[in-house]
Amino acid sequence: MALDIPPIVALDSMTLVWGIRGQGTEDQRTRAIWLLDQFTARRTQVIISAVVLAEYLSVVDTSDHAAVIEALGKGYLLRPLTSDCSSPAASLFQLGSQMRAKNEPGGRAILRADTFIIAAARIHGAGRLYSNDSNCRDLANRLWPDFAHDLPVPPIGLFGQPLE
């Protein structure tokens, strides 16, 4: 299966959790690890926004934050949420407010984080955002069609193993 991957992509935090930290179901880990391997094989540049990085660090002991940031910075493009991200994030928030259910506990905070992740990915040059979160993908694709994708299912070999 030929997988079309742009030269620069961005990731949501769960892809890191599954692919680097190794948490999640077997399917989640397999899909994330396979995708990260595809990026490495193709020398794809991978953006991790500051918001995604903060989410990833949220379960890491504070004393280990600097080491984790340094390690991730060696293989990924760590990108800030800049003022250039403000307008797209605001537009996304306006769209998302119309698309999502009102009065959900934490819903506004989740929407805000999604808007920051999407805007930072787009502003910093990602051709695609990979996210398992269908709400995040739907929001991104509403403003930029076909920008956000779920993690692909790797092709499976005869014995059930993912193919290169």
C-alpha positions as CSV (number, residue, x, y, z in Angstrom):
1,M,0.0,0.0,0.0
2,A,1.5,3.3,-1.0
3,L,0.9,5.9,1.7
4,D,1.0,9.5,0.6
5,I,2.8,11.5,3.3
6,P,3.6,15.2,2.9
7,P,7.3,16.2,3.6
8,I,6.1,18.0,6.8
9,V,3.4,16.7,9.1
10,A,2.2,17.4,12.6
11,L,1.0,15.0,15.3
12,D,-1.6,15.1,18.1
13,S,-0.4,14.0,21.5
14,M,-1.9,10.5,21.5
15,T,0.3,9.5,18.6
16,L,3.3,10.2,20.8
17,V,1.7,8.4,23.8
18,W,1.1,5.3,21.7
19,G,4.2,5.4,19.5
20,I,6.9,6.6,21.9
21,R,5.6,5.9,25.4
22,G,4.1,2.6,24.3
23,Q,0.8,3.1,26.1
24,G,-2.6,2.2,24.6
25,T,-4.2,-0.8,23.0
26,E,-2.2,-3.1,20.7
27,D,-3.9,-1.6,17.7
28,Q,-3.2,2.0,18.8
29,R,0.5,1.2,19.4
30,T,0.9,-0.7,16.2
31,R,-0.6,2.1,14.1
32,A,1.4,4.8,15.8
33,I,4.7,3.0,15.7
34,W,4.2,2.0,12.1
35,L,3.4,5.6,11.2
36,L,6.4,7.0,13.1
37,D,8.6,4.4,11.2
38,Q,7.1,5.6,7.9
39,F,8.2,9.2,8.8
40,T,11.7,8.0,9.6
41,A,12.0,6.0,6.5
42,R,10.8,8.9,4.3
43,R,12.7,11.5,6.3
44,T,9.5,13.3,6.9
45,Q,9.8,16.3,9.2
46,V,7.4,16.0,12.1
47,I,6.0,19.0,14.0
48,I,5.1,18.8,17.7
49,S,3.4,21.9,18.8
50,A,4.0,23.4,22.3
51,V,0.4,22.4,23.1
52,V,1.0,18.8,22.1
53,L,4.3,18.8,24.0
54,A,2.5,20.1,27.2
55,E,-0.1,17.4,26.9
56,Y,2.6,14.7,26.5
57,L,4.5,16.1,29.5
58,S,1.5,16.2,31.7
59,V,2.1,12.7,33.1
60,V,5.9,13.0,33.2
61,D,7.6,13.9,36.5
62,T,8.5,17.6,36.5
63,S,12.2,16.8,37.1
64,D,12.3,14.8,33.8
65,H,10.7,17.5,31.6
66,A,13.9,19.0,30.3
67,A,15.3,15.6,29.4
68,V,12.1,14.6,27.6
69,I,12.0,17.9,25.7
70,E,15.6,17.6,24.7
71,A,15.1,14.0,23.5
72,L,12.0,14.9,21.5
73,G,13.8,18.0,20.1
74,K,16.4,15.7,18.5
75,G,13.9,13.9,16.3
76,Y,11.0,16.3,15.9
77,L,10.4,20.0,15.1
78,L,9.2,21.5,18.4
79,R,7.1,24.6,17.5
80,P,5.6,27.3,19.6
81,L,2.1,28.7,19.6
82,T,2.9,32.1,18.1
83,S,0.8,35.2,17.4
84,D,0.6,34.1,13.8
85,C,-1.5,31.2,15.1
86,S,-4.0,33.5,16.8
87,S,-6.3,34.3,13.8
88,P,-6.6,30.7,12.6
89,A,-7.1,29.5,16.1
90,A,-9.9,32.0,16.7
91,S,-11.6,31.0,13.4
92,L,-11.4,27.4,14.4
93,F,-12.8,28.1,17.8
94,Q,-15.8,29.9,16.2
95,L,-16.4,27.0,13.9
96,G,-15.9,24.5,16.7
97,S,-18.4,26.3,18.9
98,Q,-21.0,25.7,16.3
99,M,-20.0,22.0,15.7
100,R,-19.7,20.7,19.2
101,A,-22.2,20.1,22.0
102,K,-22.7,22.8,24.5
103,N,-22.2,22.4,28.3
104,E,-20.0,19.3,28.1
105,P,-17.7,19.2,31.1
106,G,-14.3,20.3,29.8
107,G,-15.6,20.8,26.3
108,R,-14.5,24.4,26.0
109,A,-11.0,23.6,27.1
110,I,-10.7,20.6,24.8
111,L,-12.0,22.7,21.9
112,R,-9.5,25.5,22.7
113,A,-6.6,22.9,22.9
114,D,-7.7,21.4,19.5
115,T,-7.7,24.9,17.9
116,F,-4.2,25.6,19.1
117,I,-2.9,22.3,17.9
118,I,-4.5,22.6,14.5
119,A,-3.5,26.3,14.0
120,A,0.1,25.7,15.1
121,A,0.4,22.7,12.8
122,R,-0.9,24.7,9.8
123,I,1.0,27.9,10.5
124,H,4.3,26.1,11.0
125,G,4.0,24.3,7.6
126,A,2.5,20.9,8.1
127,G,0.8,19.5,5.1
128,R,-1.1,17.1,7.2
129,L,-2.1,16.7,10.9
130,Y,-2.4,13.1,12.2
131,S,-4.9,12.8,15.1
132,N,-7.0,9.9,16.4
133,D,-9.6,12.5,17.7
134,S,-12.4,12.6,15.2
135,N,-13.7,16.0,16.6
136,C,-10.2,17.5,16.1
137,R,-10.0,16.1,12.5
138,D,-13.5,17.3,11.6
139,L,-12.7,20.8,12.9
140,A,-9.4,21.0,11.0
141,N,-10.9,19.7,7.8
142,R,-13.8,22.1,8.0
143,L,-11.3,25.0,7.5
144,W,-8.7,23.1,5.5
145,P,-10.3,20.1,3.7
146,D,-8.3,16.9,3.8
147,F,-5.7,18.4,6.2
148,A,-6.3,16.1,9.2
149,H,-6.2,12.4,9.0
150,D,-6.6,9.5,11.4
151,L,-3.6,7.2,11.9
152,P,-3.5,4.8,8.9
153,V,-3.9,1.1,9.4
154,P,-0.6,-0.5,8.3
155,P,-0.7,-3.1,5.6
156,I,-0.7,-6.6,7.2
157,G,1.5,-9.5,6.0
158,L,0.6,-13.1,5.8
159,F,1.3,-13.7,9.5
160,G,-0.5,-10.6,10.7
161,Q,2.6,-8.5,11.1
162,P,2.7,-4.9,9.7
163,L,4.5,-4.6,6.4
164,E,7.1,-2.0,5.8
